[in-house]
Amino acid sequence: MTSSTILFVIIFIVLADYLLERLLAFVNCRNISTDLPAALQGIYSPEKYRLSQEYQRANCRFDLVASTFTVVVLLALLLSGGFAVLDAAARGMVNGELPVALLFFGLLFVGADLLFLPFALYRTFVIEERFAFNKTTLATFLTDKLKGWFLTIALAGPLLAAVIWFYQVTQSLFWIYAWLLMGGFMIFMTMFYSSLIVPLFNKQTPLPEGELRRAIEAFSRRAAFQLDNIFVIDGSRRSTKANAYFSGLGAKKRIVLYDTLIDDLQIEELVAVLAHEIGHYQKKHSRQGIIIGLGQTGIMLYILSLFIANPLLSHALGASSHSFHLALVSFAILYAPLSTCMGVATNSLSRANEYEADRFAAAHGHAAPLAAALKKLSTRNLSNLTPHPAYVFFHYSHPPLLDRLRALTAT
């Protein structure tokens, strides 16, 4: 096999992935129904439903342009040797393989982020603004961007440096040490993400005493679930969309409710949403997700260890000498098909877990209020009520609304 062959395979994978995604997006957008499903009569007004269809179509058009631009830029870099040029630029600024690799990925990250900045601005301040979702100011948007850069440098930088150092010291065995490091980081972030990272972007305050907190605590006792940490997050600072999530492990577990969710739902509906989130914990979905994540990371790193030393991976990008970081770029693209297959399997399991968490809430007498809450959330977020099954299969981590409602009715 030659470097030209590898480059051909890389380009084939990029184009195949793009065509698959465009096909899925096409059938999904074509599947947007003009008829309001009977199960949602009285929830969606005709005007609101029409608005949801417009929102989906606007996102379809945007995703087509954004994804096409992305693949054009990537193909241009691959065909012109742009990654090798960036590598040479980094080598002209610093010495040593580790500093060169860090600078290479730093330049690549910042350059890509700036290149796609207009798309992020358009989505936030045009599409989301048009459909009355956006509450983000330009100052907040730019501040968030700078904070994101800081976190990437502060967290991803040391991780990447450690992985490269492991490779330099242990060669083919580096994947074991990298796996241990990244696994520890994943567990740490699972436990402390809400308490360390989220406060950099949003304010979280304990749910105050009152009827809602008493109702939540009463349900927690009935479900034999100890819940001390219930927080409200100021999601309305950036968007009118509503959500809730469960995070952490052990004593660090917490329920986070968006303030927009509290504004939209009645108390019994909020308790039902909470029951669903507790169901995830009681059914050990959080631990399951960690184990799967660790397994996927281990598989990826092991396969990487088999190929990373091959100089053809670097030569395929136009470089005259081999380097870990260029080989990693090639490997990331070559690994994409397997990553897609793993993603499909993970999404399938995630959808099954959502049904199980719904059944947990239903078993505790909250089927009807959970169904009502899901309908309201779908209305608020202008969700796609009729996604194409193929698109759901590849991309949905949650079942479509109508499928969840049918499952709740059957419980």
N, C-alpha and C positions, 0 to 999 in steps of 0.2 A: 504493500500500500504506500502511496506517495502523499505528500502534503497537498497536492492538487486534488487528489481523490477525497481527502478529508474535508477540504474546503467545499468541494461539490456536495458532500453529504451534509455539511453544515448549512449551506444555502438551501438545499432540498428540505431540510427540517424546518428552517425559518419560513419558507414559502408554504409548506404543507400545514404548518401550525396556523399561519395566517388564513389560508383558504378554509381550513376547518372552522376556525373561529368566525369567519365571515359567513360561512354557510349556516352555522348554528344561529348567528345573529339574524340572518335573513329570514329563516323559517320562524324564529321567535317573534320578530317584528311583524311578519305576515300573519301570525296567529292572533294578533291583538283583535279581540272581538268587539264588534259595535253593539252587541246585545248584552245588556246587564244580566248576569246570572241570577236565576230566580232566588237562590239562597241569600242574595244580598239586596233584594228588593226592600226598600225602606231604610237602608243604610246608606247606600250611594244615591244621591239625587242624580237625575239625568245630566245636569250641568257638571256635577262633581265627577261623574263617570267620564264624560267627554273630556274633562280636564286631565284625568288620569291617562286617557289614551294619547292626548297631545304630549303629555310629559314623557311617556314611553317612546313615542316617535321622535321627539326631540333628542332623547338620549341615544336612540338608534343611529340617528344621523351624526351626532357628535362622535360616538364610538367608531363609526365607519371612518371618519376623517382622522381621528386620533390614531387608530390602529394602523391605518394605511401610512400615515406619516412616520410612525414608529418603524414599520418594516422597511420603508424606503431608506430611512437614516441608517438602520442596521445593515442593510444590503450595501449601501454606499461605503460604510466603514469596512465591511468584509472584502468588497471587490477592489477598493482603493488601497488596502493596507493601512487603513486609518488607525487600527489598534497598534500596529507596529510603529507608526509615526508618533503616537502618544507615548509608547514605551521609550522611544529614542529621546523624546522631549524630557521625560522624567529622568532618564539617565544623564541628560545634560545639566540637570539641576542638583542632583544628589548622587552620592556614591554608596555602593553596597546594595545587595539584592533586596534586603528587607526594606530599607528606606525607599528604594525605587518602586517596589511593589505597593507600598502604602501610598506614595505620591501618585502612582499610576491610577489606583482605584479612587483616590481622592479627586483627581482631575476628572476622571470618568463620571463620578457621582455628581460633582458640582456642574460639570458641563451638561450632562443629561437633564439635571433638574432645571437649569436655566433655559435649556432648549425647549423643554416642555412646559415652562412656566405659563406661556400664553394659553395653553389648553386648560391648565388648572384655574387660571383667572376667568376664562370664559365659562367653564362649568359652574363656578361659584357665583360670579357676578352677572352672568347672563341667563343661563338655564335655571339655576336654583332661584335666582332673583325673579325671573319671569313667573315662576310658579309659586311665589310667596314662601319659599323655604328659607332663603338666605337671611341670616341675621349677622353675618360676619362683616366687620368693617375692613377696609383695606389695611389699616394699621394692625388689626388682629391677624389678618391673613399673612402679612409680611413677618410679624413677630413669630407666628407659628412656624413659618418657614425657617427662620433663623434658629429657633429652638430645635427644630427637626435636624438641622445641620449639626448643631452642637451635640445632640444625642447620638447622631451617627458617628461623629468623630470620637466622642467619649466612650461609646459602648462598642460599636462595630470595629473601630480602629484597633483597640487592644486585642480583641478577639482574633481579628485577621492577623495581627502581628504574631500572636501566640501560635496560631496554626502554621504560619510560614516558618517560624522558628522551630516548631516540632518537626517539620519536614526537613529542615536543614540539618537537624541533629540526628533524627532517627530514620530518615528516608521513608521506606515503604511502611514502617510501623507507625508513622505519624498519625494515621487515622484513629488509632486507639486513644491516644492522648487528646487529640482534637475532639473525639466523641465524648470523652469524659468531661472535658472543659465545656463544650457546648451543651451537653446534657445538664450539667450543673447550672449553667446560665439559664437554660430554659426553665428549670424548676425554680430558681431564684426569682425570675421574672413572673412566673405564675403566682408566686406567693406575694410578691411585693410591688407588682406593676401598679396596682391601684393606689398604693400609699406613697410610691416614690416617683412614678412617671406621670400619672394623670394630674397630680397637683401642679405640674409645670404648665398645663394647658387649661385646666378647669378647676373650679372651686367645688369641693365636696364638703358637705355639712351633714352632721348626724340628723336623721329624721327626728323632728321635734316631737315632744309628747303631744298626744291628742288622739282622736278617734282612729285615725289610720294606723298609728303606731300600736295602739292597743289591739286593733284587729289583726295586725301582722303578728304580734307577739302571741296572741291567743291561738292563731293557726299554727305557729311554730311549736307551741306546747302540744297541740293535738297531733301534730305530725312527728312528735318526739325528736324535734330538731332544735338544737341550741343555736340561736342566732342573736348575737350581741351587736353586730356591726351592720346597721342599716343606714345608708347614706343617700343623700339627694345631690345630684350633680347639675350644675347650671348649663345644661345642654342648650337652653334657649339663647345663650350668648352667641351661638354660631348658627343654629338652625331651629326651625319649628318642628322638625321630625322628632318622634318620641321613641324611647327604647328603654330597656332594662337589661342588666346582665349580672352574672354571678362570677366572682373572681376569688382567687386565693385557695389555700389549703389549710386544714386544721384550724388552729386558733386565728389564723390570718384570713379566713374566709369572710366575705362580705357581700351583701346585696347592694347594688347601686341602681337607684331609680332616677330617671331623667325628670327634671322639673316639668317638662312638657307632658310627660306621661301622667304625672299627678294631676295636672290641669285638665287632661282629657278624659280620664277614667274615673268611675265611681269607686268607692272604697272596696266593695265586694269584687269588682273587676281587678283592682290593683292587688288584692289578696290572691286572686286566681293567677295573675301573672307571677306573683311571688311563689305560689305553690308550684308552678311550672319550673321556675328556676331552682327551687329546693329539690324538685324531682330529679333534676340533672345531678345534683350532689348526692342524693340518697341512692341513686342508681349507679353511682361511681363513674359518671360520664367524664368528669374532670380528670380523674386518674387515668381513665382509658385514653383520653386525648393525649395526656403526657406520655404514656407508654407508646402509643402509636407514633407520636412525634419523635421520640427517642429512637424507635426502630427505623423510621424513615431516614433520620439523620445518619444513623449508623450504616445503613445500606448505601446511602449516597457517598459517605466518606470512604467506605471500603472500596467501592467501585472506583472512586477518584484515585485511591492509592494504587490501583492497578494500571492506571493510564497516565498519571500526572508526570511521570519521568520521561514519557515519550516525546522526543524533540519535534516530531511531526505536528503535534498539537500547536506548538508555537510557530513553526514554519508555515502552517496553513494560514496563519494570519499575516504573513508577509515578513516575519522577523527572520533575521539571519542566525540568531542564537536562541537557545532555549531558555525559558524563564517560567517560574511557577505561576506568575500572575497571568501571562498570556495563555498558558496551557489551561488555566482555570476558566478563562473566558470561553475557549473552545469546548471544554468539557461541559460547561453549564448549558450550552446550546445542544450538544450531543445528548445530554442527559434528559432533555426536555420531554421526549416521548414517554420515558419511564416515569418521569415526574407527573405527567398528565394522567397516566394510568393509576398511579397512587392517589392522585387528587380525586379521580372519579370514585375509587373505592372508599376514600375517606369521606367524601360527600354523601355517598350512599349510606354509610354507617351513621353519619351525623343526622341525616333525615330520619333514620330509624330511631335514633336517640330522642329526636324531637317528639315523635309520636309517643315514645315511652314516657317522656316527661309530661306530655299532655294527659296520658292515661293516669299518671300519678295524681295530677291535679283533679281529674275527673273522679278518681277513686275516693278523694276526700271531699266530694260534693261540690266541686267547682267547675263542672263541665259547661254549664250554661253561662256563667259570668266570664269564663275564659274565652268561650266562643264570641261573646259580645265584645270583649276586649280586643280580640284578634281582628274583628270586623272594623272596630274604630281605628285601630292602628293602621290597618290597610288603607282606610279612607284618608286618614291624616297624611300618610306617606305616599299616597297616589300609587300604590303598588300595582304591578301587573297581575291581573286576576286570571289571565288565560295564557300562561307561558307554554311554549311548546315542550312536549315531553322530552325531546332530545336535548333541549337547552337545560331543562331541569336536571336531566341525568348527568350532564357534564359539569354544571356550574352551581346548582342550588345546594346549599348546606341545610336549608330548611324546606320542608314540603310547601307547595303552593297553598294559599289560603283555603281554597275550596276543598282540597284533599284533607286538610286538617279539620275543617268543619265537618266533613262527612265522617271522619274517624271519631270525632268527639260525639257526634250524634249516635254512632253505633255502640258507644261504651255504655 
